């Protein structure tokens, strides 16, 4: 099972690469617009260790203006499941999970109810 | 003709160099000649990993400045079966040039939302490059350093998020000592596997072989 695959399937494929006239300037501009090519390049001074953060005019650079919404797509913090940051008996953990499943609520909801009951 | 792979990510520490060495090693141990182009200013591949006494003679390494990646690829093209470009974890010129030169961009990403953001950025760039360029470049995410046993809810959510965002995932590389050992012993997975020197090397080699096969399959599908 752990043996590597056959040699034949691990030979690189033959890539046909016919000479293509690319518009290099256009592709470079595209990279810059996408927030790449922020440092270095033929006309730049020697490459620094890290590229400075860049926010392009289109808001596609690094940081707040980025067009991604991964964080925003996550559920709000208060309704995410809770990872109990404590040691507990496995039976207690199992019972908590059971209650959550039975009642269709999150661990956070259950904790909230317990706290309310305690108070 | 040479198959050119770019380990491309603007994120540092996501495993680009490790992936480059692992893939290069498996290709080399199966008889291919491999050139690793080290375009990281830290020169990890050339300074820390490559040792002609311990690494297969099928593998060569050169360091280049990020602004010279295209020239280096052009000069070495057709001398090797496979060229793997390793770049600095930064959204710099080198990353853009590596992507431009590659047939296949592998974007290693730890399974975290922060890493996924960076991966998505590279992925989106390759997509837009493909729409403007006359040549198609494959771009696939590789989940990296995934724990072999336990997968947290956060990790599962991140993986689902990638799919929801239309990112294509080609494979998973698990957290294994063998990957670290490649640098510790300046070696490749096949050598670490021999004599069971590093117990996880065989599994690591198998998963890299699967990754390579998956790349070949995608190339074939696109060509068909």
Interface residues (C-beta under 8 A of the other chain):
Chain A: X1 X2 X3 X4 X5 X7 X9 X10 X11 X12 X13 X14 X15 X16 X17 X20 X21 X22 X23 X26 X27 X28 X30 X31 X34 X35 X36 X37 X38 X39 X40 X41 X42 X44 X46 X47 X49 X50 X51 X54 X62 X66 X67 X68 X70 X71 X73 X74 X81 X83
Chain B: X1 X2 X3 X4 X10 X26 X27 X29 X30 X31 X32 X41 X65 X66 X67 X81 X82 X90 X91 X92 X93 X94 X95 X96 X99 X100 X103 X113 X116 X117 X120 X121 X124 X125 X128 X129 X132 X133 X134 X135 X152 X153 X157 X161 X164 X165 X190 X202 X203 X205 X206 X209 X210 X212 X213 X216 X219 X220
